[in-house]
Amino acid sequence: MTTRANYFALSAKAMELLLEQENYLRQQFGVSQTVPVSTWELVKLRVSQINQCAFCIDMHATQAQEQGESAERIIGLSAWRDMPMYTETERVALAWAEHLTSGQAVDDQRYNEVSAVLGDQAMVDLTLAINAINSWNRVAKTFKPAIGSYK
């Protein structure tokens, strides 16, 4: 097996920027009346499932559990549309995450539906968060850090 580049060491400043973005998002979702940190964790896990990023799936499932998320909701996340245990806000956030991750255009109807439930600030922050986890997934899938090495 090929040893992959240590991206944290080789691009320390870029990684620092990504981590600063994570800190900003954690603060925003930590005070959000609309999209709490727990929803952000579900979004990160769902996007990582779509992108099939094993490292990130492991990390975000663990982090969700540490924040009190139930195993049932974590396991059910891949079929969230058919599971009654997710709130309207979580459903909107997950649908938004899936839509943006797929790279599809955002028409006015979808935009307005999401904005009506989340509000502008939460929608912007969630969009940035979805972009961030997609970026992290691509980095992790390229450089393949060891599962669990984030601990």
N, C-alpha and C positions, 0 to 999 in steps of 0.2 A: 504494500500500500504506500502510495506517495505521501510524504509529509507535506502538508499545506502551509502556506505562508501565515505568519503570525500577524494578522491584519491590525490588531491593536498596537503592536509595537511598530509596525512599518508606517502606519498612518495615524499616529497618536492624536494629532490635532483634529483630524476628521472624526475619529471615534469620540473625542471629547465633545465635539459639536453635536453628534447624535445623542450622546448621553445627556447633554444639556437640554436638548429637545425633550427627552424622556422626563427629565426633572420638571420642566415647564408643564408638560402634559399632566404629570402626576399632581402637581399643584392645582392646575385648572380643574381636573376631575375630582380632586379632593375637596374642593369648595363648591362644585357644581350642584345646583338644585335640580338639574335635569339629567345629566349623565354622570353617575358616580364612578368611582374607581372600579367597583365591581363589574360594571358594564364594560368599561374599558378593558378589563382583563378578559372578559368573554369575547370581545371583539378581537383582541390580539390572538387569543387561542383559535378562534374560528378562521381568521385570515391565515394563520399558520397551518391549520388543517387543509385549507384550500391549496396553499402553496406546497404542501407536503414537506414542511420543514421540521424534521424530527427533533432537532435541538430546541427549536422554539416551542414546539408542542409540549415537550417535556417541561421546559421552563415555565410556560404560562399555565399549564395544568397545575403544576406544583404551587405557583404563586397564587392562583385562584383558590386552591385548597387552603393555603396559609391565611387567606383573607376571609375564610369561612364559607367558601362556595361548596355546595354539596356535590358528592360524587355523582349523584343522579343527574344534576344539571350539567356537569362537565361531560359525562358520557353522552347525554342526550343532545349536546350542542350540534353535532353533525346532522341532526334531524330536527332542529329547533322549530321549524314551521309546523310540525306535527305534534309537538310537545306542548301541553298546556301550562307548563311551569315558568314560562318567560313573560315578563311584563310587556306592555305596549312599547315602552321606551326601549327595552332590550330588543324587541322584534324590529323596530325601526332602525336601531343602530346596527343590528346584524344584517339586515337587508341592505342597508347603505354600504356596509363593509363589503359584502359580497358583490354588490353592483360595481363599486369603485375598483375592487380587486380584479374584476373581470375585464376592466378597461373599456366598458361600454360608455357611450355618451350619456350625459345627464340632461334629460329633457326638462322643460319647465314644470310639467306635472309632477315628476318624481322629486325635483328640487323643492317645489312648494309643499309636497306631502311631508318630506323630511323636516323642512323648516318649520312647518306648523306644529310638529310634535316636539322637536328639539329646541327650536329658537336659533337665532343666528349665531350667537357666540358658541354654543355647544356644537352646532353643525360645523363651524369652522374648526374648532378644536378636534372634533371627531374625524373630520376629513384629514387633518394633519396627522392624527394618530394612525389612521389607516394607511396613509402614505408611509409613515415611519415604520410600521410593522412589516409592510411589504418590502421596504428597503432592508430591514434587519434580516428578513427571511432570505433574501437574495444573497446577502453577505454570508450568512451562516451556511446556506446550501453550497456556496462556492468554496468556502474555506474549511468547512466541516469540523467545527470545534467538537470536542468530546461531549457526549450527552452527560449532563449533570455538572459540567465544568464551570457553570455560572455561579455555583454555590460558594 
